[in-house]
Amino acid sequence: MANAIFPDLRGRTVLVTGGGQGIGAAIVRLFAEQGSKVGFIDIAAKVSQALADELNKAGGTVLFKQADITDIDALKDAIADISAKLGAITVLINNAAHDQRHKFFEVTPDYFDDRIAVNLKHAFFAAQAAIPDMIAAGGGSIVNLGSGSWLMGSEDLTAYATAKSAAYGLTRVLAGEFGKDNIRVNCVIPGWIMTERQIALWVDAKGEEAIFRNQALKRKMLPEDVAKAVLFLASDQASGMTNQQIVVDGGWI
Ligand SMILES: NC(=O)c1ccc[n+]([C@@H]2O[C@H](COP(=O)([O-])OP(=O)(O)OC[C@H]3O[C@@H](n4cnc5c(N)ncnc54)[C@H](O)[C@@H]3O)[C@@H](O)[C@H]2O)c1
């Protein structure tokens, strides 16, 4: 099936965090397919560089910067470099996260801080770094990736889910604060998406049974299902939409 074309995304500078694998990689691919200039940040150098090389070879404009997004100075340096090389960032996709499982009673204050750092804090500071570009350009669009884990009560993810619930809070406060600057901010909540990591670690026979029992759509959700919603929200086709949360989960929640 051919994907929709959003003419306004052609030539736009898009920043994606965690774009090397999973949903982020699908987002990077689809923006590159639109002719956007895509800068993405990831900690995983090998797969990320391979993705950028593949898309550039196919005619795209894709720049990978390696950084640990929990190091806010490194994150800001990478964002500044992407803006300097590709032009003013007018689309920001806050996607990076890490869903390591943890037992509630074993969570220490340091581990909790670490989960907040990898699942939330960077999204705030990426917005802080990119919004001046958007204001100067006359507007922009931010999409924060949330999670259904805090709505569904997923097991062994209390600190992760607590951090991810704030993706919606961050969406609401930024949308309110920067609507006057023509910056739209929305949140996409993926359901259980079949990324390489999910398949390798958690999609067993019990998991598959849960998918087909709980989802209204009787098929596995793919990274592209989420990426398509992200592109729509980033584009001018969603010109009146801000402050919203959209669920892409095949009808689970
Ligand atoms: N896959 C799902 O089922 C699912 C469900 C709900 C929400 N989500 C959300 O969707 C988004 C994407 O998730 P995913 O499943 O594709 O994740 P993933 O683990 O497959 O990919 C995450 C990417 O972020 C990168 N990353 C992780 N830690 C980093 C760090 N410290 N610095 C820089 N990069 C780092 C990883 O290298 C990887 O490329 C996340 O915000 C996640 O919370 C995913």
The ligand as a Gaussian input file, in Angstrom:
#p B3LYP/6-31G(d) Opt

LIG

0 1
 N        6.836000      -0.793000      21.026000
 C        5.774000      -0.663000      21.791000
 O        4.996000      -1.601000      21.961000
 C        5.486000       0.649000      22.491000
 C        4.345000       0.715000      23.280000
 C        4.027000       1.897000      23.922000
 C        4.836000       3.011000      23.766000
 N        5.949000       2.931000      23.008000
 C        6.751000       4.165000      22.898000
 O        7.144000       4.361000      21.543000
 C        8.447000       4.959000      21.517000
 C        9.373000       4.096000      20.680000
 O        9.445000       2.822000      21.309000
 P       10.083000       1.557000      20.601000
 O        9.293000       0.401000      21.045000
 O       10.311000       1.824000      19.184000
 O       11.490000       1.488000      21.385000
 P       12.832000       0.706000      20.950000
 O       13.453000       0.280000      22.254000
 O       12.577000      -0.314000      19.920000
 O       13.683000       1.886000      20.310000
 C       14.069000       2.988000      21.107000
 C       15.197000       3.720000      20.433000
 O       15.680000       4.695000      21.362000
 C       17.089000       4.555000      21.492000
 N       17.526000       4.906000      22.835000
 C       17.261000       4.243000      23.988000
 N       17.912000       4.821000      25.012000
 C       18.596000       5.879000      24.490000
 C       19.479000       6.844000      25.042000
 N       19.770000       6.858000      26.349000
 N       19.993000       7.775000      24.237000
 C       19.692000       7.782000      22.898000
 N       18.897000       6.878000      22.321000
 C       18.347000       5.936000      23.116000
 C       17.369000       3.090000      21.205000
 O       18.724000       2.857000      20.814000
 C       16.384000       2.790000      20.094000
 O       16.886000       3.069000      18.822000
 C        8.877000       5.109000      22.969000
 O        8.576000       6.422000      23.386000
 C        8.039000       4.099000      23.707000
 O        7.835000       4.467000      25.059000
 C        6.299000       1.770000      22.371000

